[in-house]
Amino acid sequence: MAAQIDHDLAWRIMLGLGAFPALGAYWMRRSMPESPRWLNRATKAPNNADSSVTSPKPLRHYWRYLLGTAGAWFAFDYAYYGNTISTPMIMHALAPHGGLMANIAWSWIVFAIAAVPGYFLAAFTLDRIGHRRLQLIGFFCMGMAFLAIGVIPDIAGAFALFIALYAISYFFAEFGPNTTTFVLASEIYPAHLRTTAAGISAGTAKVGAFIGVFLFPILLQAMGIENTLLLTFLFSMTGLALTFLLPEPARQNLEQVAGEENLTEQTFSTSAGPNPEINPEGSGAEGKQQIAG
């Protein structure tokens, strides 16, 4: 390696460094206040005498949403992490005479020119385009890039064309599901189910990531680049199809997205007292909730 560190030690150092951001997030979460919607639900008496207050719906009522968030995220993580972790292997298969550092350099170049701009563009346009719509665009375009790699004859011999298509897949992964899968899973469920459903979705996605990372090198060796990425195309199309199960949450408040419009006023008017710092109209990346303290 360029740093002259033994390979067996280098990966352990990198893995260990990853613990510091996680510890920082854990420490900050200890002092983070709960969301206004959860606090207002928590202050309600369990047996409210007011019959106009609708009982919270159980998670099974949202099975369609859960299939959409968990399934689409699973499909994306298979495609994304399988490719990302194995990118140096892909570069080696394309240019077998290139060295390890050259393959890693090409991986970083693709990431820098395609993935990073795609992520920032998604952050700035998410609400204007629509959260679900952006996920549909991302899945479709990254899938088409994988399909092109799989069907163009002798793509492995056309290095520049392969890199261009591979970069397009990276761009639309970030300008799409690698942004929206996080957002959609955290905003389309009601307050009493949000963390549970988002956690199930994220956990299911990590199973997909594990399968992708584990299988991709095996498939790459057994099937070649073209067929392996054709399989990734199928996962992209699966994510696209499952996204149609989800609502479009952009420019709606969280109760409207979850199908609990009648709770919007109840949640924020029947609690212990008005809080002028709570904005019930916010939603996702567009809405803002200001919490005192």
Beta strands, then each sheet from edge to edge (+ up, - down):
end
